[in-house]
Amino acid sequence: MFTCIIVGAGHRAVGYAVACPDRMKVVGVADPSPVRRKITAKRFGLEPSACFESAEALAVQPKLADFIINGTMDHQSVLVDFEDGCTATLNMVDGCSKPSRSMHLIGTRGEMQGCLEESKFTIRKIDPRPGHEYAEEIVDLNVGGDMTGAHGGHGGGDGRLVSDFLDYIGGQQPSLSTTSIEDSVAGHLIGFCADRSLVESRIININMKMQLAAIAEREF
Ligand SMILES: NC(=O)c1ccc[n+]([C@@H]2O[C@H](COP(=O)([O-])OP(=O)(O)OC[C@H]3O[C@@H](n4cnc5c(N)ncnc54)[C@H](O)[C@@H]3O)[C@@H](O)[C@H]2O)c1
């Protein structure tokens, strides 16, 4: 049984926390909201000594659990220019009227565009015949239930994500969808550098190979 601490005890983090109750146990919470701390403490039977007013207050404690669930709010736009010439744009907007996660991948020979809530994606290829411009195929994955995450787990994705994570840290074979630790570190570095770019009003260069090599040398 793994132990975890919720940082940001909102809809998302609590949803993850209850996804695999037979494999993980919540042993603490950190949230600036007294209401959220109280509700979470009651729900998971936590003592006041396991409830913290901030992530910083939790961070100065000795290790209290195997991992944390980060459910704090975010809102940002990030532009990334990769070494191989690819470019990417991420827009994360909280508190919008209609929850939506959409992705548009554009390559030299075609593109893919999809929206999680519709459970569909479209594959398009250039069609050079006069009057055609492009050909497209719509793929319907037929996933139903709560897709927005407002009352459930994103069409079952949340539960599978938690289960994959527990498999990973338990040394079992996780599913194909699991992000490797190297990719996860790279993604986090991009997020931290985007924050620095905002504060310092400048482009931040990341030498990802050097960063990953430095991390690989560390012992955890
Ligand atoms: N709700 C969804 O379906 C959904 C889906 C995908 C992603 N997300 C993302 O997940 C994150 C959480 O979403 P949510 O719906 O659970 O939000 P929420 O508002 O229900 O919960 C966020 C919690 O974080 C706490 N918090 C804020 N700053 C904090 C800090 N510095 N330290 C500790 N706690 C802090 C708040 O008090 C609040 O209790 C957001 O970034 C959101 O965009 C949410």
The ligand as an SDF file (V2000), in Angstrom:
LIG
                    3D

 44 48  0  0  0  0  0  0  0  0999 V2000
  -11.2960   19.8450  -12.7620 N   0  0  0  0  0  0  0  0  0  0  0  0
  -10.8610   19.2740  -13.8740 C   0  0  0  0  0  0  0  0  0  0  0  0
  -11.5800   18.5670  -14.5520 O   0  0  0  0  0  0  0  0  0  0  0  0
   -9.4460   19.4370  -14.3480 C   0  0  0  0  0  0  0  0  0  0  0  0
   -9.0670   18.7390  -15.4550 C   0  0  0  0  0  0  0  0  0  0  0  0
   -7.7590   18.8230  -15.9030 C   0  0  0  0  0  0  0  0  0  0  0  0
   -6.8640   19.6280  -15.2560 C   0  0  0  0  0  0  0  0  0  0  0  0
   -7.2730   20.3200  -14.1950 N   0  0  0  0  0  0  0  0  0  0  0  0
   -6.2690   21.1230  -13.5470 C   0  0  0  0  0  0  0  0  0  0  0  0
   -6.0070   20.5550  -12.2670 O   0  0  0  0  0  0  0  0  0  0  0  0
   -5.7300   21.5970  -11.3470 C   0  0  0  0  0  0  0  0  0  0  0  0
   -6.7030   21.5310  -10.1810 C   0  0  0  0  0  0  0  0  0  0  0  0
   -8.0390   21.6450  -10.6620 O   0  0  0  0  0  0  0  0  0  0  0  0
   -9.2770   21.4930   -9.6850 P   0  0  0  0  0  0  0  0  0  0  0  0
  -10.4920   21.4490  -10.5200 O   0  0  0  0  0  0  0  0  0  0  0  0
   -9.0020   20.3870   -8.7110 O   0  0  0  0  0  0  0  0  0  0  0  0
   -9.2030   22.9220   -8.9580 O   0  0  0  0  0  0  0  0  0  0  0  0
   -9.8230   23.3240   -7.5400 P   0  0  0  0  0  0  0  0  0  0  0  0
  -10.0170   24.7970   -7.5430 O   0  0  0  0  0  0  0  0  0  0  0  0
  -10.9980   22.4670   -7.1830 O   0  0  0  0  0  0  0  0  0  0  0  0
   -8.6240   22.9650   -6.5100 O   0  0  0  0  0  0  0  0  0  0  0  0
   -7.4140   23.6470   -6.4530 C   0  0  0  0  0  0  0  0  0  0  0  0
   -6.9960   23.6320   -4.9740 C   0  0  0  0  0  0  0  0  0  0  0  0
   -5.6450   24.0870   -4.9040 O   0  0  0  0  0  0  0  0  0  0  0  0
   -5.5120   24.8850   -3.7380 C   0  0  0  0  0  0  0  0  0  0  0  0
   -4.3100   25.6950   -3.9250 N   0  0  0  0  0  0  0  0  0  0  0  0
   -4.1170   26.8210   -4.6440 C   0  0  0  0  0  0  0  0  0  0  0  0
   -2.8470   27.2330   -4.5650 N   0  0  0  0  0  0  0  0  0  0  0  0
   -2.2040   26.3420   -3.7620 C   0  0  0  0  0  0  0  0  0  0  0  0
   -0.8680   26.2270   -3.2950 C   0  0  0  0  0  0  0  0  0  0  0  0
    0.0630   27.1150   -3.6370 N   0  0  0  0  0  0  0  0  0  0  0  0
   -0.5540   25.1890   -2.4970 N   0  0  0  0  0  0  0  0  0  0  0  0
   -1.4810   24.2570   -2.1570 C   0  0  0  0  0  0  0  0  0  0  0  0
   -2.7840   24.3170   -2.5630 N   0  0  0  0  0  0  0  0  0  0  0  0
   -3.1240   25.3430   -3.3640 C   0  0  0  0  0  0  0  0  0  0  0  0
   -6.8260   25.6700   -3.6860 C   0  0  0  0  0  0  0  0  0  0  0  0
   -7.0950   26.1900   -2.3910 O   0  0  0  0  0  0  0  0  0  0  0  0
   -7.8330   24.5750   -4.0920 C   0  0  0  0  0  0  0  0  0  0  0  0
   -8.3430   23.8650   -2.9710 O   0  0  0  0  0  0  0  0  0  0  0  0
   -5.8390   22.8920  -12.1350 C   0  0  0  0  0  0  0  0  0  0  0  0
   -4.5880   23.2670  -12.5820 O   0  0  0  0  0  0  0  0  0  0  0  0
   -6.7420   22.5290  -13.2740 C   0  0  0  0  0  0  0  0  0  0  0  0
   -6.5820   23.3650  -14.3540 O   0  0  0  0  0  0  0  0  0  0  0  0
   -8.5310   20.2370  -13.7040 C   0  0  0  0  0  0  0  0  0  0  0  0
  1  2  1  0
  2  3  2  0
  2  4  1  0
  4  5  1  0
  4 44  2  0
  5  6  2  0
  6  7  1  0
  7  8  2  0
  8  9  1  0
  8 44  1  0
  9 10  1  0
  9 42  1  0
 10 11  1  0
 11 12  1  0
 11 40  1  0
 12 13  1  0
 13 14  1  0
 14 15  2  0
 14 16  1  0
 14 17  1  0
 17 18  1  0
 18 19  2  0
 18 20  1  0
 18 21  1  0
 21 22  1  0
 22 23  1  0
 23 24  1  0
 23 38  1  0
 24 25  1  0
 25 26  1  0
 25 36  1  0
 26 27  1  0
 26 35  1  0
 27 28  2  0
 28 29  1  0
 29 30  1  0
 29 35  2  0
 30 31  1  0
 30 32  2  0
 32 33  1  0
 33 34  2  0
 34 35  1  0
 36 37  1  0
 36 38  1  0
 38 39  1  0
 40 41  1  0
 40 42  1  0
 42 43  1  0
M  CHG  2   8   1  16  -1
M  END
$$$$
